[in-house]
Amino acid sequence: MRKRPLRWRLRTGPRRRGTAVASDLSYFIPHHGRPKVSLRIPESFNLYVCPPSCVRRVSIRALRNDTRGAMGFLFLTEADVATGAYEHAVAVAVAEALTTLERPPRAFFIHLNCIDDFLGTDEDALLDELRGRFPGFGFAVVRMNPIAADRGLSTGLRIHDRLYSMLEPTPHRDSAVNLVGTFADIGDDCELFGVMRAWGVREVRQLFSCADFEAYQRLASSRLNVVLAHIGSYAAANMERRLGIPRVDAPVSYDLDEVGQQYRAIGSALGRAGGVVDGTCSQEGRAFEGCQAPGVAADDKAAHLLAQAEGAARDAIAHAREVLGDTPVIVDSSAAMRPFALAKALAGYGFSVCAVFALHEKDDDAEERAWVAAQAPGIAVVRGESYEGILDLGLPADAVCIGFDCAYLLKARRFVDVQKDEGLFGYQAVRRLMRLMEAALDGDTVWE
């Protein structure tokens, strides 16, 4: 009997002979032990307005992370749904939070779940009521609808945009740079910070590093947004429109040529020497001591740092190629936000990439996805709708698996533990990945 092609999706109904029916059913890999932390602005409160059963996971996460004082729940009843009275109850809940919490919030995020697609809450009217009743506090509505995640802007893009929506326009522009779209601090071994310092940038700011609401508001004073992941692109576009902060898209890349292009784009946006250098260094984020004035010497220093970093990355690639030899390599979207771009880069370096696990495909990886299909047809593509075909692929048991999902499914002993490019950027990302791949070659991961 002929085996089914890998790319056929699961069928949820009758199928005519010779046709494949697409399904919206997909599988998710359990990742026990990895903490799930919601990105939030300091001194803010999350109010979830929904039926009781909709926030079970959020509630459990709050208990595990001990963030109970940062969120609350306004449960909808059938009467609320029928009468619309819940809109006025939101203001009552906000007043209760302000009077009962030990440290009153400075900002509120009102989370409306997918039931609101049927209720049709007037967002503008709700916000006008809240701002009129509670002047001086920030308010934003966040719509959460995982059912419609594949239509229009994703929930992640919208939520990330809302996190920056309370920034107030300011006439002052300092020399700082914001990193947008990242959830974890980039490692100290990354050349980015030395290059920024050479270009006259006094501070690199990140939302999760803000200690208080004032520090959060200083994000609006930065002269440039560098977008490190697609999830931050919509927020950065709105910040450019609303706050006048230009942006450079520089998603984490493992391709040396692309990394070089990204640094040139950042340098160009900064006037190559960092532009304005005034004011004093702030405490939040990553403040640099002894910042030098922009000039030719600064450009030369930045160029020297980049040349050193690129050379170290090339050496790391050559060493890893020698160590791994023809060992098969599998990459997946739990490790890299652009798994096809990673596969293309590794294949270009001469590694034996045999499969890509594309559980979470993004539009910004489309060009590389097409390249893999056209130029490397031997690389198998595994998607979340087609795990039933994994056994038919004959994927090697001794493969180095980059990412949790493929390693878990294949019970691979050679596991490279990288999560969503976290902590990585530029040439440092390449160096680190090469070291991790070498270390995985002697790994002996045991799966339950």
GUFI-188871 format. One record per residue (C-alpha): x, y, z; residue number from 1. Coordinates in Angstrom, 2 decimals. Example, Ala and Ser with C-alpha at 12.3 -4.5 7.8 and 13.67 -1.06 7.14 Angstrom:
# GUFI-188871
[node [12.30,-4.50,7.80],1]
[node [13.67,-1.06,7.14],2]
This chain:
# GUFI-188871
[node [0.00,0.00,0.00],1]
[node [1.35,3.45,-0.89],2]
[node [2.05,5.58,2.14],3]
[node [0.34,8.92,2.50],4]
[node [2.43,11.97,1.64],5]
[node [3.73,13.84,4.67],6]
[node [2.07,17.10,3.77],7]
[node [-1.47,15.71,3.73],8]
[node [-3.37,17.08,6.66],9]
[node [-5.61,15.23,9.08],10]
[node [-9.06,14.70,7.65],11]
[node [-12.10,15.63,9.69],12]
[node [-14.74,14.48,7.24],13]
[node [-15.35,12.36,4.16],14]
[node [-12.89,12.80,1.31],15]
[node [-13.30,12.12,-2.36],16]
[node [-10.75,9.77,-3.85],17]
[node [-7.57,11.56,-4.89],18]
[node [-8.15,14.75,-2.89],19]
[node [-6.71,16.10,0.35],20]
[node [-8.89,18.11,2.74],21]
[node [-7.28,20.81,4.88],22]
[node [-8.18,20.77,8.55],23]
[node [-7.93,23.36,11.29],24]
[node [-6.86,20.63,13.73],25]
[node [-3.27,20.83,14.94],26]
[node [-1.25,19.38,17.78],27]
[node [0.74,21.07,20.51],28]
[node [3.73,19.67,22.34],29]
[node [3.59,19.65,26.16],30]
[node [6.56,21.44,27.63],31]
[node [6.55,20.61,31.30],32]
[node [8.91,22.46,33.58],33]
[node [9.32,25.58,31.42],34]
[node [7.81,28.57,33.25],35]
[node [5.26,30.62,31.33],36]
[node [5.48,34.29,32.23],37]
[node [3.30,36.99,30.68],38]
[node [5.11,40.14,29.58],39]
[node [3.63,43.17,31.36],40]
[node [4.47,46.77,32.04],41]
[node [5.44,47.75,35.60],42]
[node [2.75,48.91,38.04],43]
[node [-0.02,47.56,35.82],44]
[node [-3.04,45.38,36.56],45]
[node [-4.65,42.83,34.23],46]
[node [-8.43,42.54,34.52],47]
[node [-9.92,39.56,32.68],48]
[node [-13.57,39.98,31.69],49]
[node [-14.96,36.61,30.64],50]
[node [-16.92,33.49,31.69],51]
[node [-15.27,31.61,34.60],52]
[node [-14.02,28.67,32.53],53]
[node [-12.05,30.86,30.10],54]
[node [-9.18,31.76,32.41],55]
[node [-8.30,28.52,34.13],56]
[node [-4.81,28.43,32.66],57]
[node [-4.26,32.11,33.46],58]
[node [-5.34,31.51,37.06],59]
[node [-3.05,28.51,37.50],60]
[node [-0.16,30.45,35.98],61]
[node [-0.78,33.32,38.42],62]
[node [-0.61,30.92,41.35],63]
[node [2.57,29.28,40.07],64]
[node [4.32,32.57,39.35],65]
[node [2.95,34.32,42.46],66]
[node [1.53,37.21,40.41],67]
[node [-1.90,37.18,42.00],68]
[node [-1.68,40.84,42.99],69]
[node [-1.20,41.84,39.36],70]
[node [-4.43,40.41,37.97],71]
[node [-8.10,39.96,38.72],72]
[node [-11.19,38.44,37.15],73]
[node [-14.62,39.84,36.38],74]
[node [-16.73,36.81,35.54],75]
[node [-19.65,37.22,33.15],76]
[node [-23.04,35.73,33.94],77]
[node [-25.81,34.92,31.48],78]
[node [-27.58,38.07,32.64],79]
[node [-24.48,40.15,31.87],80]
[node [-24.36,38.70,28.38],81]
[node [-28.05,39.41,27.80],82]
[node [-28.12,42.97,29.21],83]
[node [-24.61,44.27,28.60],84]
[node [-24.36,45.36,32.24],85]
[node [-20.82,44.03,32.44],86]
[node [-19.47,47.20,30.78],87]
[node [-20.40,49.26,33.85],88]
[node [-19.16,46.52,36.15],89]
[node [-15.67,47.00,34.72],90]
[node [-15.46,50.46,36.30],91]
[node [-16.59,49.02,39.63],92]
[node [-13.86,46.38,39.43],93]
[node [-11.22,49.02,38.66],94]
[node [-12.34,51.08,41.66],95]
[node [-12.12,47.99,43.87],96]
[node [-8.58,47.26,42.69],97]
[node [-7.49,50.84,43.41],98]
[node [-8.87,50.78,46.94],99]
[node [-7.96,47.25,48.03],100]
[node [-4.52,46.57,46.57],101]
[node [-1.57,47.41,48.79],102]
[node [0.14,49.19,45.89],103]
[node [-2.47,50.76,43.58],104]
[node [-1.77,50.18,39.86],105]
[node [-0.86,52.99,37.49],106]
[node [-2.33,51.26,34.45],107]
[node [-5.03,48.70,33.63],108]
[node [-5.31,46.20,30.81],109]
[node [-8.89,45.06,30.24],110]
[node [-8.77,41.59,28.64],111]
[node [-11.86,40.61,26.63],112]
[node [-12.01,36.96,25.59],113]
[node [-13.45,35.50,22.41],114]
[node [-17.03,35.76,23.70],115]
[node [-16.73,39.46,22.94],116]
[node [-16.95,38.62,19.24],117]
[node [-20.62,37.99,19.97],118]
[node [-21.12,40.71,22.60],119]
[node [-19.59,43.52,20.55],120]
[node [-18.21,45.65,23.38],121]
[node [-17.84,49.31,22.39],122]
[node [-14.13,49.64,23.15],123]
[node [-13.96,53.42,22.66],124]
[node [-16.97,54.07,24.89],125]
[node [-15.59,51.77,27.58],126]
[node [-12.21,53.49,27.56],127]
[node [-13.81,56.96,27.58],128]
[node [-15.84,56.01,30.65],129]
[node [-12.82,54.62,32.49],130]
[node [-10.54,57.55,31.66],131]
[node [-13.22,60.03,32.66],132]
[node [-13.86,58.32,35.98],133]
[node [-10.20,57.60,36.76],134]
[node [-8.08,60.46,35.36],135]
[node [-4.33,60.00,35.47],136]
[node [-4.46,56.23,35.01],137]
[node [-3.66,54.34,31.83],138]
[node [-6.22,52.02,30.21],139]
[node [-6.06,49.67,27.25],140]
[node [-8.32,46.91,25.94],141]
[node [-6.77,43.59,24.93],142]
[node [-8.82,41.19,22.82],143]
[node [-7.95,37.53,23.22],144]
[node [-9.31,35.19,20.59],145]
[node [-7.26,32.04,19.97],146]
[node [-10.06,30.69,17.76],147]
[node [-9.34,33.43,15.23],148]
[node [-5.55,33.24,15.58],149]
[node [-5.11,32.48,11.88],150]
[node [-7.17,35.44,10.64],151]
[node [-5.83,38.97,10.32],152]
[node [-3.47,40.21,13.00],153]
[node [-2.57,37.50,15.45],154]
[node [-3.41,37.76,19.14],155]
[node [0.30,37.97,19.92],156]
[node [0.83,40.96,17.61],157]
[node [-2.15,42.79,19.11],158]
[node [-1.18,42.11,22.72],159]
[node [2.40,43.22,22.10],160]
[node [1.11,46.42,20.53],161]
[node [-1.10,47.13,23.53],162]
[node [1.90,46.86,25.85],163]
[node [3.33,49.99,24.23],164]
[node [0.00,51.77,23.73],165]
[node [0.22,53.74,27.00],166]
[node [3.46,55.49,26.06],167]
[node [2.88,59.24,25.91],168]
[node [4.38,61.35,23.09],169]
[node [7.32,63.49,24.21],170]
[node [9.21,66.31,22.50],171]
[node [12.47,65.10,24.06],172]
[node [14.54,62.56,22.16],173]
[node [17.60,61.04,23.87],174]
[node [20.31,58.73,22.54],175]
[node [18.79,55.46,23.80],176]
[node [17.64,52.57,21.61],177]
[node [14.69,50.26,22.32],178]
[node [14.75,46.53,21.60],179]
[node [11.20,45.49,20.66],180]
[node [9.77,41.99,20.30],181]
[node [12.05,40.28,22.79],182]
[node [11.07,38.57,26.05],183]
[node [14.53,37.82,27.46],184]
[node [17.71,39.79,27.96],185]
[node [20.41,39.34,25.33],186]
[node [23.54,37.80,26.82],187]
[node [26.51,39.91,27.88],188]
[node [28.64,38.06,25.33],189]
[node [26.77,39.75,22.47],190]
[node [28.71,42.32,20.47],191]
[node [25.59,44.49,20.08],192]
[node [26.17,46.46,23.26],193]
[node [29.80,47.26,22.54],194]
[node [28.89,48.39,19.04],195]
[node [26.05,50.55,20.37],196]
[node [28.41,52.10,22.90],197]
[node [30.91,52.89,20.15],198]
[node [28.14,54.55,18.14],199]
[node [27.35,56.85,21.07],200]
[node [24.20,55.09,22.32],201]
[node [24.00,55.64,26.06],202]
[node [21.45,52.96,26.81],203]
[node [19.65,49.99,25.31],204]
[node [16.12,49.82,26.72],205]
[node [13.78,46.85,26.92],206]
[node [10.24,46.77,28.22],207]
[node [10.77,43.92,30.66],208]
[node [13.74,45.75,32.22],209]
[node [11.68,48.79,33.24],210]
[node [11.59,49.04,37.04],211]
[node [8.58,51.35,37.32],212]
[node [5.99,53.22,35.29],213]
[node [8.28,56.25,34.83],214]
[node [10.97,54.01,33.38],215]
[node [8.35,52.55,31.05],216]
[node [7.40,56.04,29.87],217]
[node [11.05,56.77,29.03],218]
[node [10.78,54.23,26.23],219]
[node [8.95,56.99,24.34],220]
[node [12.10,59.16,24.43],221]
[node [14.32,56.67,22.61],222]
[node [15.55,57.62,19.16],223]
[node [15.22,54.20,17.51],224]
[node [13.34,50.91,17.82],225]
[node [15.18,47.76,16.76],226]
[node [12.63,44.98,16.16],227]
[node [14.13,41.59,17.04],228]
[node [11.09,39.42,16.26],229]
[node [7.98,39.55,14.10],230]
[node [5.75,39.79,17.18],231]
[node [7.04,43.31,17.78],232]
[node [6.58,44.58,14.22],233]
[node [3.01,45.87,14.61],234]
[node [3.86,47.62,17.89],235]
[node [6.93,49.27,16.35],236]
[node [4.92,50.42,13.32],237]
[node [2.36,52.08,15.60],238]
[node [5.10,53.64,17.74],239]
[node [6.61,55.13,14.59],240]
[node [3.24,56.55,13.56],241]
[node [2.15,57.76,17.01],242]
[node [5.44,58.65,18.74],243]
[node [7.70,59.38,15.79],244]
[node [10.26,56.71,16.71],245]
[node [11.77,55.18,13.54],246]
[node [12.35,51.45,13.41],247]
[node [14.77,48.93,11.96],248]
[node [13.65,45.33,11.49],249]
[node [16.46,43.02,12.59],250]
[node [15.01,39.60,13.41],251]
[node [17.47,37.18,14.98],252]
[node [19.43,35.59,12.15],253]
[node [22.02,32.82,11.89],254]
[node [23.14,33.92,8.43],255]
[node [26.36,35.93,8.57],256]
[node [25.52,38.05,5.53],257]
[node [22.12,38.97,6.94],258]
[node [23.64,39.83,10.32],259]
[node [26.04,42.20,8.59],260]
[node [23.16,43.82,6.70],261]
[node [21.26,44.31,9.95],262]
[node [24.16,46.07,11.64],263]
[node [24.59,48.33,8.62],264]
[node [20.88,49.21,8.76],265]
[node [21.06,49.99,12.48],266]
[node [24.18,52.09,12.00],267]
[node [22.59,53.99,9.14],268]
[node [19.47,54.71,11.21],269]
[node [21.71,56.05,13.99],270]
[node [23.67,58.25,11.63],271]
[node [26.45,55.65,11.89],272]
[node [27.85,57.39,14.97],273]
[node [24.83,57.35,17.24],274]
[node [23.68,60.92,16.62],275]
[node [22.56,62.85,19.69],276]
[node [24.52,62.29,22.88],277]
[node [22.96,64.39,25.60],278]
[node [21.30,64.03,28.97],279]
[node [22.32,61.56,31.64],280]
[node [22.30,57.79,31.68],281]
[node [19.14,56.24,33.14],282]
[node [19.14,53.30,35.48],283]
[node [16.68,51.02,33.71],284]
[node [17.72,48.80,30.86],285]
[node [21.41,48.68,29.96],286]
[node [23.18,51.99,30.68],287]
[node [26.71,52.49,29.38],288]
[node [29.49,54.20,31.29],289]
[node [32.01,56.47,29.63],290]
[node [30.06,56.96,26.39],291]
[node [32.23,58.70,23.83],292]
[node [31.17,61.45,21.48],293]
[node [30.30,60.30,17.96],294]
[node [32.95,60.64,15.32],295]
[node [35.33,58.83,13.01],296]
[node [37.07,57.11,15.91],297]
[node [33.73,55.75,17.11],298]
[node [32.93,54.40,13.67],299]
[node [36.35,52.75,13.48],300]
[node [35.87,51.14,16.89],301]
[node [32.42,49.83,15.93],302]
[node [33.79,48.42,12.67],303]
[node [36.63,46.73,14.57],304]
[node [34.21,45.15,17.06],305]
[node [31.98,43.87,14.25],306]
[node [34.94,42.45,12.33],307]
[node [36.13,40.63,15.46],308]
[node [32.65,39.24,16.13],309]
[node [32.20,38.08,12.54],310]
[node [35.59,36.41,12.54],311]
[node [34.79,34.56,15.76],312]
[node [31.48,33.41,14.29],313]
[node [33.19,32.09,11.13],314]
[node [35.72,30.23,13.27],315]
[node [32.91,28.71,15.33],316]
[node [31.13,27.53,12.18],317]
[node [34.29,25.93,10.79],318]
[node [34.99,24.15,14.08],319]
[node [31.42,22.88,14.43],320]
[node [31.45,21.60,10.84],321]
[node [34.62,19.67,11.57],322]
[node [33.21,18.21,14.80],323]
[node [29.76,17.28,13.46],324]
[node [30.86,16.08,10.04],325]
[node [27.89,14.46,8.29],326]
[node [25.79,14.15,11.46],327]
[node [22.16,14.86,10.50],328]
[node [20.60,18.03,11.92],329]
[node [16.92,18.81,12.55],330]
[node [15.60,22.29,13.40],331]
[node [12.19,23.40,14.60],332]
[node [10.13,26.47,15.31],333]
[node [10.37,26.11,19.07],334]
[node [14.07,26.96,18.80],335]
[node [14.02,29.67,16.12],336]
[node [11.30,32.15,15.24],337]
[node [12.32,31.61,11.59],338]
[node [13.13,27.89,11.36],339]
[node [13.41,27.85,7.57],340]
[node [15.90,30.73,7.68],341]
[node [17.92,28.73,10.22],342]
[node [17.76,25.62,8.03],343]
[node [18.89,27.62,5.00],344]
[node [21.82,29.11,6.92],345]
[node [22.96,25.75,8.29],346]
[node [22.66,24.09,4.90],347]
[node [24.70,26.92,3.41],348]
[node [27.45,26.27,5.95],349]
[node [27.54,22.62,4.88],350]
[node [25.61,20.97,7.73],351]
[node [23.44,17.95,6.87],352]
[node [19.99,19.40,7.57],353]
[node [17.44,16.62,7.08],354]
[node [14.19,18.08,8.45],355]
[node [12.40,21.22,9.61],356]
[node [9.64,20.96,12.21],357]
[node [7.44,23.93,11.28],358]
[node [4.81,23.88,13.98],359]
[node [4.47,27.66,14.07],360]
[node [5.04,29.16,10.63],361]
[node [5.30,32.94,10.23],362]
[node [4.99,35.16,7.19],363]
[node [8.47,36.61,7.73],364]
[node [9.91,33.14,7.06],365]
[node [8.05,32.69,3.76],366]
[node [10.97,33.53,1.46],367]
[node [13.27,31.04,3.17],368]
[node [10.47,28.45,3.22],369]
[node [10.22,28.77,-0.55],370]
[node [14.01,28.48,-0.83],371]
[node [14.05,25.22,1.14],372]
[node [11.28,23.78,-1.04],373]
[node [13.01,24.76,-4.28],374]
[node [16.70,24.41,-3.48],375]
[node [16.74,21.70,-0.81],376]
[node [13.88,19.30,-1.62],377]
[node [15.59,16.60,0.42],378]
[node [14.80,18.48,3.63],379]
[node [11.56,17.03,5.03],380]
[node [9.02,19.49,6.43],381]
[node [6.93,18.38,9.41],382]
[node [3.90,20.47,10.33],383]
[node [1.57,20.37,13.31],384]
[node [-1.23,18.89,11.26],385]
[node [0.75,15.89,10.06],386]
[node [2.50,14.18,12.95],387]
[node [0.94,10.90,11.88],388]
[node [3.49,10.85,9.06],389]
[node [6.59,11.18,11.22],390]
[node [7.16,7.44,11.44],391]
[node [7.04,7.25,7.65],392]
[node [9.90,9.73,7.27],393]
[node [12.62,7.55,8.66],394]
[node [14.27,10.46,10.45],395]
[node [17.63,9.40,11.90],396]
[node [17.73,8.59,15.60],397]
[node [21.21,10.07,15.95],398]
[node [20.26,13.51,14.60],399]
[node [21.19,16.67,16.48],400]
[node [17.77,18.16,17.25],401]
[node [17.71,21.94,17.61],402]
[node [14.58,22.71,19.62],403]
[node [12.37,21.00,22.16],404]
[node [9.51,19.98,19.86],405]
[node [11.48,17.82,17.44],406]
[node [13.64,16.39,20.23],407]
[node [10.56,15.48,22.28],408]
[node [8.71,13.84,19.41],409]
[node [11.74,11.86,18.27],410]
[node [12.99,11.18,21.83],411]
[node [16.37,12.37,20.60],412]
[node [19.38,12.06,22.88],413]
[node [21.20,14.85,21.03],414]
[node [19.14,17.87,22.09],415]
[node [20.05,21.54,21.58],416]
[node [18.03,23.51,24.14],417]
[node [17.31,26.84,22.43],418]
[node [13.97,28.57,22.93],419]
[node [12.61,31.12,20.44],420]
[node [16.06,32.68,19.86],421]
[node [15.98,33.92,23.47],422]
[node [19.14,35.68,24.62],423]
[node [20.60,35.66,21.11],424]
[node [21.41,38.30,18.51],425]
[node [23.89,39.01,15.75],426]
[node [27.17,37.12,15.48],427]
[node [26.81,35.98,19.09],428]
[node [23.74,33.94,18.07],429]
[node [25.84,32.03,15.54],430]
[node [28.70,31.42,17.97],431]
[node [26.40,30.17,20.71],432]
[node [24.45,27.88,18.41],433]
[node [27.64,26.30,17.08],434]
[node [28.88,25.59,20.61],435]
[node [25.53,24.09,21.62],436]
[node [25.46,21.85,18.55],437]
[node [28.94,20.56,19.36],438]
[node [27.96,19.90,22.98],439]
[node [24.80,18.06,21.89],440]
[node [26.88,15.61,19.86],441]
[node [28.01,13.99,23.12],442]
[node [24.64,14.49,24.80],443]
[node [22.54,11.75,26.29],444]
[node [19.13,13.29,26.95],445]
[node [16.66,10.89,28.55],446]
[node [12.93,11.47,27.93],447]
[node [10.11,10.29,30.15],448]
